[in-house]
Amino acid sequence: MIVFDLKCGADHRFEAWFKDSDSFTAQAASGEIGCPVCGDDRIVKAMMAPRLNIRSHGREPSRPDPDANADAGRDVMATGGEVPAAPAATPDPATARLMAVQGEVMKRLREIRREVEASCDFVGDRFAEEARSMHLGETEARPIYGQTTEEEAESLREDGIPFAAVPWLPRDDG
């Protein structure tokens, strides 16, 4: 297995594991790799840091598979950091299903963000203060969203103040 640093057309960066360099090339060419942030399937290899094998605690250094990283390093260096996808094969059914589920989850999280932004008031880092004030009847209840610290969130939970934490993806419009 080999891990590649990848990026999409919107410059979102992420890591993904592949059987080998050819597996990446095949999956990228057929649009089977999607950005976990925006779903874009225009995926290329991003510049990667080299793997260093350093002796530690008297143990022998690990020996990399020369075939696993040779193509990746050569491709990245030869193209200035990006390797366009080339034609190729289909992923195994489990990988294809995982990628489909991941894409659907990301799509739904983007929809949730749009809905929250359209129907709630943004209160920024005053979220805990505003939620508490509404719960105590000090201010009129309304739908809000914002950020809070883990400590403030725990305090809201302890006091029985209802709220939900939502994974917040970057906007798909950049």
N, C-alpha and C positions, 0 to 999 in steps of 0.2 A: 504494500500500500504506500501511496505517496500523497502528501498534502500540498496543495497549491494555494497561493494567495491569488484571488481572482477579483475582477472588478467588472461592473456592468457599464452600459452606455451612459448612465447618469453618474458614474464615478463612485458608486457605493462599493466598498471593499469588504471582502469576506473570504473565509477559508473553506475548502472542500477537499475531501479525501477521494482518491481514485485508485483503481487497481494498478494503473501505470499511465504514462503520458499519452499513449494511444487511446485509452479509455476516456480521458479528458477531451481529447481532440474529437473523438466520435460523438460524445454526448453534447459538446458545445456546438458542433456543426449541425446537429439535428434539433437544436433548440431545447434540449432536455434539461439544461441547467438554467435555473431561474434565480435572479437576485432575491435574497430573502427579505430585502427591504421594499423593493418596488416591483418585483416580478419580471423585470426586463430579462429577455433571453439572449441579448447581445453580450455574451460573456467572453472576456479575454484574460490571459494570465497577467497578473500585476508583477511588478518588481518584487523579488523575494530575497530575504536575507540568506546568506550561505549557511549551511549546516556545519557547525564546528564540532569535531570529535576531540574532546579534551580528556586526558587522563585525570581521574578523580579518586581519591582515597586508595591509591595503590592498585585500583582495578585496571584491567586492560581497557583501552578506549573502544567504544562500540565501532563496529565496522559497517559502514553503509553499503547497501547494495549498489555497486557501481552503475548498473543498468537503470536503477530506479531514478536516480537524480541526474544522470549524465545528459539525457535529452532535455530535461527541464531547464537546467542551467545553461546549456548551449543555446536553446531556443530563446530564452529570456535575454541573454546577453546579445545574441545576434540581431534581435529586433528592437533593442532599446527599451525592453521592459514589457512588451505586449506581444502575444502570439495570437493571431486571428484563428478562429476555429476552422478546422478542415473537415471534409466530408467523413462520415463514419457510421458506427453501429448503434444498436439499440441497447439501453441498459437492461439489467436483469429485472424481472417483474417486481421484486421487492423494492429495488431502488426507484423504479418508475412510480410505484404507488406512494412511496415516501415523498418523492418530489411533488407529486400531485397534491397530496395532503398538505404539505408545507406551503405550496402555492395558494391553496384555498384558504388556509389559516391567515396568511399574509394579506390576501385580498379582503377577508372579513375584518381584520384589524384596521386596514385602511378605511373601510366603510364605517367602522365604529368611530374612528377619529373624525371623519367628515361629519357624521351625525352629531357627535358631541360638540364640535366647534360651531355647528349651525344652530343648535338648540340650547346651549348652556352658556352662562356668563363665565368668562375667564377671570379668575381671582389671583392667579400667579402663586407666589409663595405664601399668600395669606389664606390658603385653603383650609388648614386646620382651624384657624381663628374664625373664619366665615362659617364653616360647618358647625362649630360649637355654638356660635351666636344664633344660628337658625334653629338648632336643636333646643336651645334654652328659651326660644321665643323672643329673643332680643331684637332680631331682624326678621323681615318677612322671608319665608321659605321660598327658594327658587332653585332651579338646577344650576350647579356650578361645576367648574373643573379648574385644576391647578396642580401645584406640586406641594409636597410636604416631606418632612424628614421621617425616617423610620420611627424615631422616638415619638414624634407628634402623632403618627398613624397609630402606634401602639396605645397612646393615651386616648385617642378617639375610640378605639376598640374597647378599651377598659371601661369607658364611660357609656358604652352602648350607642354610640353615634354611628348611624349607618353610612357607609361609603364603600366604593369599590376601587381597587387599583387596576388600571388598564395598561397593558403594554403599549407604549406610545411610539409608533413608527414615524419616521420622517415623512413629510408630505410627499406624495408622488409627483407633485409639480415642481419639486426641487426645493 
